[in-house]
Amino acid sequence: MSFNDEFELLLRARYPLIYIPTPEEERVEAAIALSAKRLGDRAIYIWDFVEGYQGNPNDAGFGRRNPLQALEFIEKLPESAAAVFVLRDFHRFLEDISVARKLRNLARRLKSQPKNIAIVTPQVAIPADLTEVLTVLEFALPDASEIKAEVGRLIAATSQSLSEQVIDELVRSCQGLSLERIRRVLTRAIASSGEIQPEDVELVLEEKRQSIRQTQILEFYPTAEKISDIGGLDNLKDWLLRRGGAFTERARAYGLPHPRGLLLVGIQGTGKSLTAKAIAHHWHLPLLRLDVGRLFGGLVGESESRTRQMIQLAEALAPCILWIDEIDKAFSGLDSKGDAGTTSRVFGTFITWMAEKRSPVFVVATANNIQALPPEMLRKGRFDEIFFVGLPSQEERLAIFELHLSRLRPHNLKSYDLERLAYETPDFSGAEIEQTLIEAMHIGFSQNRDFTTDDILEAASQIIPLARTAQEQIQFLQDWAAAGKARMASRDSRLSSRIQRQFQ
């Protein structure tokens, strides 16, 4: 159901107080005006703190700098007069006891009158004593059809013509931005060159990065990593490659649903985060990184509001990759958190969205401690698959050494004994192998020469791998994976033979 359909239903049902959280003030007021016209041309009164009531010359300025007086004005109109009262930024006054009491009184009175109050505000901030009388109505960011109409209007204004492919690319790049931001960035392009050009997609993407940065919830993460940059993990790579075209219209026509997501569980430093970046690069999708800690705010209802904002933004940017690093730390110990249930509510909203979402948002979550994850997170339907990323086998360590050395010393790769390096570094993770090479480079650099295989082995002898310092935790993870709780990311894992024996 569209915003206008829902809003008109609430007007007809005589919901007295409607709370609309959106930063797009101009666009939502245009939508409200359209609904008011479709419902018998209802009168619209718009109020803000600085200007008071606007539009009607007889009431211009009434209630200026006086929110209580703005509410009293509603009572002065005849009971039979159908009207919608738009109160801008009124969330700032809801904590005032006189304003809150007046709203509750009006909520009773307006149930029998064709009048509705629409509070338009950039964020959700509802005091506990008003939760029963206020109805929150979401106002989504513009969809593809709205964006296409706006792009078409601006193109027509320049008297130019663009191919349908370029227009579609512009529309896709603009998804996730407010209409005002879209207008701003495209008029900037017109002011710069006199017309909209295919290269202006980069301007739009930069505006999108700026928009995401301002939310302080999601981070637009640049990616240059490729699937080929991951050493080993052949089963995981095959799984990803098979789903490379799953976001296309051809896949929809075939009957395939959008891929839901992937949970990567395993030991630190084994390439889980690298995999998330490589997926985005290989599938040519934007990568949004979510720091779950940023969802939590100090005000009542703020955390839930930020969670809804994050979901709305991710869906508006779809198709995209939503990367949640170390999700186990974010939602561990839900029952023991003394935050009046805020963490549980945020978690509930998030996993419900994961199970029910229809938008092409592919969630890639990583976790080091499977014991800390709530059981609901592991239930089928949240993710398409759960992969265990263990310590690399000798063959995989050889591939990792080869990847790093071909980047660091492409002209001198054959001088390194890769077989020996892989054999002499048991229990080393990919991150520890990389650190070993950095240490070896320091050794060579300090002696004014290039680093050698012996330098790498010397550096490796000085590093104590995590597999030894956190032996119990890693053993638990390996036993958990061996019990068939997750799919193996590596084809040639040290656990593969145990698993094959277990399921023969």
Secondary structure as UniProt FT lines:
FT   HELIX           3..12
FT   TURN            13..14
FT   STRAND          17..21
FT   HELIX           25..38
FT   TURN            39..40
FT   STRAND          43..48
FT   TURN            49..51
FT   STRAND          52..54
FT   TURN            57..65
FT   HELIX           67..76
FT   TURN            79..80
FT   STRAND          83..88
FT   HELIX           90..93
FT   TURN            94..95
FT   HELIX           97..109
FT   HELIX           110..112
FT   STRAND          115..121
FT   HELIX           128..130
FT   TURN            131..133
FT   STRAND          134..136
FT   HELIX           144..157
FT   TURN            158..159
FT   HELIX           164..174
FT   TURN            175..176
FT   HELIX           179..193
FT   HELIX           198..200
FT   HELIX           201..215
FT   STRAND          218..221
FT   HELIX           227..229
FT   HELIX           234..242
FT   TURN            243..247
FT   HELIX           249..254
FT   STRAND          261..266
FT   TURN            268..269
FT   HELIX           272..283
FT   STRAND          287..290
FT   HELIX           292..295
FT   TURN            300..301
FT   HELIX           302..316
FT   STRAND          320..324
FT   TURN            325..326
FT   HELIX           327..330
FT   TURN            332..333
FT   HELIX           334..336
FT   TURN            340..341
FT   HELIX           342..356
FT   STRAND          361..367
FT   HELIX           370..372
FT   HELIX           375..378
FT   TURN            381..382
FT   STRAND          385..389
FT   HELIX           394..408
FT   HELIX           410..415
FT   HELIX           418..423
FT   TURN            426..427
FT   HELIX           430..446
FT   TURN            447..448
FT   HELIX           453..462
FT   HELIX           466..469
FT   HELIX           471..482
FT   TURN            483..484
FT   STRAND          487..488
FT   TURN            491..492
FT   TURN            494..495
FT   HELIX           496..503
//
